Amino acid sequence: MFGIADYIDLVDWTGRAIRDDKRGAIATHLPLILERLNIDIDAWLLQTQHFEREYQTLFAKHRQRP
């Protein structure tokens, strides 16, 4: 098992892969995604770990009554 930072690295690495059956790729000279977005990894991890608690009213699912 691996952590969320490892997952983000994996997604970024996959995005950089160049393949004939893929429309595009992340240029290899670009920094990692969190660096490009100027996001602190620790702050991002905290936000993702507590997303539902912090934003539950903003993103709450509205149930439709039958």
Distance bins in CASP14 RR format, pairs under 12 A and 6 or more apart:
PFRMAT RR
TARGET T0000
AUTHOR 0000-0000-0000
RMODE 2
METHOD distances of the structure
MODEL  1
1 7 0 0 0 0 0 1 0 0 0 0 0
2 8 0 0 0 0 0 1 0 0 0 0 0
2 9 0 0 0 0 1 0 0 0 0 0 0
2 10 1 0 0 1 0 0 0 0 0 0 0
2 11 0 0 0 0 0 1 0 0 0 0 0
3 9 0 0 0 0 1 0 0 0 0 0 0
3 10 0 0 0 0 1 0 0 0 0 0 0
3 41 0 0 0 0 0 1 0 0 0 0 0
3 45 0 0 0 0 1 0 0 0 0 0 0
3 48 0 0 0 0 0 1 0 0 0 0 0
3 49 0 0 0 0 0 1 0 0 0 0 0
4 10 0 0 0 0 0 1 0 0 0 0 0
4 11 0 0 0 0 0 1 0 0 0 0 0
4 34 0 0 0 0 0 1 0 0 0 0 0
4 41 0 0 0 0 1 0 0 0 0 0 0
4 42 0 0 0 0 0 1 0 0 0 0 0
4 44 0 0 0 0 1 0 0 0 0 0 0
4 45 1 0 0 1 0 0 0 0 0 0 0
4 46 0 0 0 0 0 1 0 0 0 0 0
4 47 0 0 0 0 0 1 0 0 0 0 0
4 48 1 0 0 1 0 0 0 0 0 0 0
4 49 0 0 0 0 1 0 0 0 0 0 0
4 51 0 0 0 0 0 1 0 0 0 0 0
5 11 0 0 0 0 0 1 0 0 0 0 0
5 12 0 0 0 0 0 1 0 0 0 0 0
5 32 0 0 0 0 0 1 0 0 0 0 0
5 33 0 0 0 0 0 1 0 0 0 0 0
5 34 0 0 0 0 1 0 0 0 0 0 0
5 39 0 0 0 0 0 1 0 0 0 0 0
5 40 0 0 0 0 0 1 0 0 0 0 0
5 41 1 0 0 1 0 0 0 0 0 0 0
5 42 0 0 0 0 1 0 0 0 0 0 0
5 44 0 0 0 0 1 0 0 0 0 0 0
5 45 1 0 0 1 0 0 0 0 0 0 0
5 48 0 0 0 0 0 1 0 0 0 0 0
5 49 0 0 0 0 0 1 0 0 0 0 0
6 12 0 0 0 0 0 1 0 0 0 0 0
6 13 0 0 0 0 0 1 0 0 0 0 0
6 41 0 0 0 0 0 1 0 0 0 0 0
6 45 0 0 0 0 0 1 0 0 0 0 0
7 13 0 0 0 0 0 1 0 0 0 0 0
7 14 0 0 0 0 0 1 0 0 0 0 0
7 33 0 0 0 0 0 1 0 0 0 0 0
7 34 0 0 0 0 0 1 0 0 0 0 0
7 44 0 0 0 0 0 1 0 0 0 0 0
7 45 0 0 0 0 0 1 0 0 0 0 0
7 48 0 0 0 0 0 1 0 0 0 0 0
8 14 0 0 0 0 0 1 0 0 0 0 0
8 15 0 0 0 0 0 1 0 0 0 0 0
8 32 1 0 0 1 0 0 0 0 0 0 0
8 33 1 0 0 1 0 0 0 0 0 0 0
8 34 1 0 0 1 0 0 0 0 0 0 0
8 35 0 0 0 0 0 1 0 0 0 0 0
8 36 0 0 0 0 0 1 0 0 0 0 0
8 37 0 0 0 0 0 1 0 0 0 0 0
8 39 0 0 0 0 0 1 0 0 0 0 0
8 41 0 0 0 0 1 0 0 0 0 0 0
8 44 0 0 0 0 1 0 0 0 0 0 0
8 45 0 0 0 0 1 0 0 0 0 0 0
8 48 0 0 0 0 1 0 0 0 0 0 0
9 15 0 0 0 0 0 1 0 0 0 0 0
9 16 0 0 0 0 0 1 0 0 0 0 0
9 32 1 0 0 1 0 0 0 0 0 0 0
9 33 0 0 0 0 1 0 0 0 0 0 0
9 34 0 0 0 0 1 0 0 0 0 0 0
9 35 0 0 0 0 0 1 0 0 0 0 0
9 41 0 0 0 0 0 1 0 0 0 0 0
10 16 0 0 0 0 0 1 0 0 0 0 0
10 17 0 0 0 0 0 1 0 0 0 0 0
10 32 0 0 0 0 0 1 0 0 0 0 0
10 33 0 0 0 0 0 1 0 0 0 0 0
11 17 0 0 0 0 0 1 0 0 0 0 0
11 26 0 0 0 0 1 0 0 0 0 0 0
11 32 0 0 0 0 0 1 0 0 0 0 0
11 33 1 0 0 1 0 0 0 0 0 0 0
11 34 0 0 0 0 0 1 0 0 0 0 0
12 25 0 0 0 0 0 1 0 0 0 0 0
12 26 1 0 0 1 0 0 0 0 0 0 0
12 27 0 0 0 0 0 1 0 0 0 0 0
12 28 0 0 0 0 0 1 0 0 0 0 0
12 30 0 0 0 0 1 0 0 0 0 0 0
12 31 0 0 0 0 1 0 0 0 0 0 0
12 32 1 0 1 0 0 0 0 0 0 0 0
12 33 1 0 1 0 0 0 0 0 0 0 0
12 34 0 0 0 0 1 0 0 0 0 0 0
12 35 0 0 0 0 1 0 0 0 0 0 0
12 36 0 0 0 0 1 0 0 0 0 0 0
12 37 0 0 0 0 0 1 0 0 0 0 0
13 25 0 0 0 0 0 1 0 0 0 0 0
13 26 0 0 0 0 1 0 0 0 0 0 0
13 28 0 0 0 0 0 1 0 0 0 0 0
13 32 0 0 0 0 1 0 0 0 0 0 0
13 33 0 0 0 0 0 1 0 0 0 0 0
14 22 0 0 0 0 1 0 0 0 0 0 0
14 24 0 0 0 0 0 1 0 0 0 0 0
14 25 0 0 0 0 1 0 0 0 0 0 0
14 26 0 0 0 0 1 0 0 0 0 0 0
14 33 0 0 0 0 0 1 0 0 0 0 0
15 22 0 0 0 0 1 0 0 0 0 0 0
15 23 0 0 0 0 0 1 0 0 0 0 0
15 24 0 0 0 0 1 0 0 0 0 0 0
15 25 1 0 1 0 0 0 0 0 0 0 0
15 26 1 0 1 0 0 0 0 0 0 0 0
15 27 0 0 0 0 0 1 0 0 0 0 0
15 28 0 0 0 0 0 1 0 0 0 0 0
15 30 0 0 0 0 0 1 0 0 0 0 0
15 32 0 0 0 0 0 1 0 0 0 0 0
15 33 0 0 0 0 1 0 0 0 0 0 0
16 22 0 0 0 0 0 1 0 0 0 0 0
16 24 0 0 0 0 1 0 0 0 0 0 0
16 25 1 0 1 0 0 0 0 0 0 0 0
16 26 1 0 1 0 0 0 0 0 0 0 0
16 27 1 0 0 1 0 0 0 0 0 0 0
16 28 1 0 1 0 0 0 0 0 0 0 0
16 29 0 0 0 0 0 1 0 0 0 0 0
16 30 0 0 0 0 1 0 0 0 0 0 0
16 31 0 0 0 0 0 1 0 0 0 0 0
16 32 0 0 0 0 1 0 0 0 0 0 0
16 33 0 0 0 0 0 1 0 0 0 0 0
17 24 0 0 0 0 1 0 0 0 0 0 0
17 25 1 0 0 1 0 0 0 0 0 0 0
17 26 0 0 0 0 1 0 0 0 0 0 0
17 28 0 0 0 0 0 1 0 0 0 0 0
18 24 1 0 0 1 0 0 0 0 0 0 0
18 25 1 0 1 0 0 0 0 0 0 0 0
18 26 0 0 0 0 1 0 0 0 0 0 0
18 27 0 0 0 0 1 0 0 0 0 0 0
18 28 0 0 0 0 1 0 0 0 0 0 0
19 25 1 0 0 1 0 0 0 0 0 0 0
26 32 0 0 0 0 1 0 0 0 0 0 0
26 33 1 0 0 1 0 0 0 0 0 0 0
26 36 0 0 0 0 1 0 0 0 0 0 0
27 36 0 0 0 0 0 1 0 0 0 0 0
29 36 0 0 0 0 0 1 0 0 0 0 0
30 36 1 0 0 1 0 0 0 0 0 0 0
30 37 0 0 0 0 0 1 0 0 0 0 0
31 37 0 0 0 0 1 0 0 0 0 0 0
31 38 0 0 0 0 1 0 0 0 0 0 0
31 39 0 0 0 0 0 1 0 0 0 0 0
32 38 0 0 0 0 0 1 0 0 0 0 0
32 39 0 0 0 0 0 1 0 0 0 0 0
32 41 0 0 0 0 1 0 0 0 0 0 0
32 44 0 0 0 0 0 1 0 0 0 0 0
33 39 0 0 0 0 1 0 0 0 0 0 0
33 41 0 0 0 0 0 1 0 0 0 0 0
33 44 0 0 0 0 0 1 0 0 0 0 0
34 40 1 0 0 1 0 0 0 0 0 0 0
34 41 1 0 1 0 0 0 0 0 0 0 0
34 42 0 0 0 0 0 1 0 0 0 0 0
34 43 0 0 0 0 1 0 0 0 0 0 0
34 44 1 0 0 1 0 0 0 0 0 0 0
34 45 0 0 0 0 0 1 0 0 0 0 0
34 47 0 0 0 0 0 1 0 0 0 0 0
34 48 0 0 0 0 0 1 0 0 0 0 0
35 41 0 0 0 0 1 0 0 0 0 0 0
35 44 0 0 0 0 0 1 0 0 0 0 0
37 43 0 0 0 0 0 1 0 0 0 0 0
37 44 0 0 0 0 1 0 0 0 0 0 0
38 44 0 0 0 0 0 1 0 0 0 0 0
39 45 0 0 0 0 0 1 0 0 0 0 0
39 46 0 0 0 0 0 1 0 0 0 0 0
39 47 0 0 0 0 1 0 0 0 0 0 0
39 48 0 0 0 0 0 1 0 0 0 0 0
40 46 0 0 0 0 1 0 0 0 0 0 0
40 47 0 0 0 0 1 0 0 0 0 0 0
41 47 0 0 0 0 0 1 0 0 0 0 0
41 48 0 0 0 0 0 1 0 0 0 0 0
42 48 0 0 0 0 0 1 0 0 0 0 0
42 49 0 0 0 0 0 1 0 0 0 0 0
43 49 0 0 0 0 0 1 0 0 0 0 0
43 50 0 0 0 0 0 1 0 0 0 0 0
44 50 0 0 0 0 0 1 0 0 0 0 0
44 51 0 0 0 0 0 1 0 0 0 0 0
45 51 0 0 0 0 0 1 0 0 0 0 0
46 53 0 0 0 0 0 1 0 0 0 0 0
46 54 0 0 0 0 1 0 0 0 0 0 0
47 53 0 0 0 0 0 1 0 0 0 0 0
47 54 1 0 0 1 0 0 0 0 0 0 0
47 55 0 0 0 0 1 0 0 0 0 0 0
48 54 0 0 0 0 0 1 0 0 0 0 0
48 55 0 0 0 0 0 1 0 0 0 0 0
50 56 0 0 0 0 0 1 0 0 0 0 0
51 58 0 0 0 0 0 1 0 0 0 0 0
51 59 0 0 0 0 1 0 0 0 0 0 0
52 58 0 0 0 0 0 1 0 0 0 0 0
52 59 0 0 0 0 1 0 0 0 0 0 0
52 60 0 0 0 0 1 0 0 0 0 0 0
52 61 0 0 0 0 0 1 0 0 0 0 0
53 59 0 0 0 0 0 1 0 0 0 0 0
53 60 0 0 0 0 0 1 0 0 0 0 0
END
